[in-house]
Amino acid sequence: MCGFAGFISSNLTSAEQQRRLMAMGNSLAHRGPDDFGTWVDENTGVSLVHRRLAVIDLSGAAKQPMCSSNGRYWIAYNGEIYNYKSLRSELIENGIAFRSNSDTEVFLESISFWGLEKALDKFAGMFAFALFDTHKSQLFLARDRMGEKPVYYGWVGKEFVFGSELKALRKHPSWEQSIDQAAFAQFLKYGYIPSPFTIHKNIKKLSPGKIVCLKLIDKK
């Protein structure tokens, strides 16, 4: 189990971005005790943090957030792709060189080679991720078909936030503990809150098999 989180803000200093990422990442330490990484796109303000539980590749070569070999995509990923070895072999046959033995890199290079939707059709496994396309300035959040790995997202003030758990979103300095009364009523009725709702206003849980895409403004 790993964990990731992030936000979009174009008005922060580098130091403040890192403080926020540290706070969000530390809240997910139980999901990934083996490594910690951050990445920020200065042109759009997209900021990612990842907590890693090393399972398949224990080396630093599998560190996240991870960049694709062509430099186009950055990913923070939680999950496991069961057919990653066969996909890796297919990508190698097509000229893709790998730096690690991780399924994360196979996941990322599959998206880079085949495109997001076609790659998702090829994956057999459980996953959730945040993917940033630096060429098109687009942020994608996605979740596997069975919904085994969670993703939460929404607006805190004027900033977009996302993460593997609600507790990471609550670390944002503008967070307000606002309860969604309609969602609370569903909890009382069913004993749980169905997707895409959460207990908090303006915060959603991504439904299984769904993709959220945000087109961002590049300051360049």
Residue pairs with C-beta under 8 A, 6 or more apart in sequence:
1 31
1 32
1 53
1 78
2 31
2 32
2 50
2 51
2 52
2 53
2 64
2 77
2 78
2 79
2 164
3 25
3 28
3 31
3 32
3 50
3 51
3 78
3 163
3 164
3 165
3 168
4 28
4 48
4 49
4 50
4 51
4 64
4 65
4 76
4 77
4 78
4 129
4 130
4 163
4 164
5 21
5 24
5 25
5 27
5 28
5 48
5 49
5 76
5 161
5 162
5 163
5 164
5 168
5 169
6 21
6 24
6 46
6 47
6 48
6 49
6 76
6 130
6 161
6 162
6 163
7 20
7 24
7 47
7 156
7 159
7 160
7 161
7 162
7 172
8 44
8 45
8 46
8 47
8 139
8 159
8 160
8 161
8 214
8 216
9 17
9 45
9 47
9 159
10 44
10 45
10 219
11 45
12 20
12 45
14 40
17 40
17 47
18 38
18 40
20 47
20 171
20 172
20 173
21 38
21 40
21 47
21 48
21 49
22 38
22 49
23 171
24 49
24 163
24 168
24 169
24 171
24 172
25 36
25 38
25 49
25 50
25 51
25 168
26 171
27 165
27 167
27 168
27 170
27 171
28 49
28 51
28 163
28 164
28 165
28 167
28 168
29 51
31 51
31 53
31 78
31 164
31 165
32 50
32 51
32 52
32 53
33 51
33 53
34 52
34 53
34 54
34 58
35 50
35 51
35 52
35 54
35 60
35 63
35 64
36 49
36 50
36 51
36 52
37 49
37 50
37 52
37 63
37 64
37 65
38 47
38 48
38 49
38 50
38 65
39 47
39 48
39 65
39 67
39 74
39 76
40 46
40 47
40 48
41 47
41 74
41 132
41 134
42 219
43 137
43 218
43 219
43 220
44 137
44 216
44 217
44 218
44 219
45 216
46 132
46 139
46 216
48 65
48 74
48 76
48 130
48 132
49 65
49 76
50 64
50 65
50 76
50 77
52 62
52 63
52 64
54 62
55 80
56 62
56 80
56 84
56 101
56 102
56 103
57 100
57 101
57 102
57 104
59 100
59 101
61 99
61 100
61 101
61 102
62 100
62 101
62 102
62 104
62 105
64 75
64 76
64 77
64 104
65 74
65 75
65 76
66 74
66 75
66 77
66 104
66 105
66 108
67 73
67 74
67 108
68 74
68 75
68 108
68 109
68 111
68 112
69 96
69 97
69 99
69 109
69 112
70 112
71 134
72 112
72 133
72 134
72 135
73 108
73 111
73 112
73 131
73 132
73 133
73 134
74 131
74 132
74 134
75 104
75 107
75 108
75 111
75 129
75 130
75 131
75 132
76 129
76 130
77 104
77 107
77 108
77 127
77 128
77 129
78 127
78 128
78 129
78 149
78 164
79 125
79 126
79 127
79 128
79 129
79 144
79 148
79 149
80 103
80 125
80 126
80 127
81 87
81 103
81 106
81 107
81 123
81 124
81 125
81 127
82 124
82 125
83 122
83 123
83 124
83 125
84 103
84 106
84 107
84 125
87 106
87 110
87 122
87 123
88 98
88 106
91 98
91 106
91 109
91 110
91 113
92 98
94 113
96 109
96 113
98 105
98 106
98 109
99 105
103 125
107 119
107 123
107 127
107 129
110 119
110 122
110 123
111 119
111 131
113 119
114 122
116 131
116 140
116 142
116 211
120 142
120 211
123 144
125 144
126 144
126 146
126 148
126 149
127 142
127 143
127 144
127 149
128 141
128 142
128 143
128 144
128 149
128 150
128 151
128 164
128 206
129 140
129 141
129 142
130 139
130 140
130 141
130 151
130 162
131 139
131 140
131 141
131 142
132 138
132 139
132 140
133 139
133 140
136 215
137 215
137 216
137 217
137 218
138 213
138 214
138 215
138 216
139 213
139 214
139 216
140 211
140 212
140 213
141 151
141 153
141 162
141 206
141 211
141 212
142 151
142 206
142 210
142 211
142 212
143 149
143 150
143 151
143 206
143 207
143 208
143 209
143 210
144 208
144 209
145 208
145 209
146 208
147 195
147 207
147 208
147 209
149 164
150 164
150 165
150 205
150 206
151 162
151 163
151 164
151 205
151 206
152 162
152 163
152 164
152 165
152 166
152 168
152 169
152 198
152 203
152 204
152 205
152 206
153 160
153 161
153 162
153 163
153 203
153 204
153 206
153 212
154 160
154 161
154 162
154 169
154 198
154 200
154 202
154 203
154 204
155 161
155 202
155 203
156 169
156 172
156 174
156 175
156 176
156 202
157 174
159 172
159 174
160 214
161 169
161 172
162 169
163 169
166 198
166 199
166 200
166 203
169 175
169 203
170 177
177 200
178 200
178 201
178 202
179 199
179 200
179 201
180 197
180 198
180 199
180 200
180 201
182 197
183 193
183 197
183 198
183 199
183 200
184 199
186 192
186 193
186 194
186 197
187 193
187 199
193 199
193 205
195 204
195 205
195 206
195 207
195 208
196 204
196 205
196 206
196 207
197 204
197 205
198 204
198 205
206 212
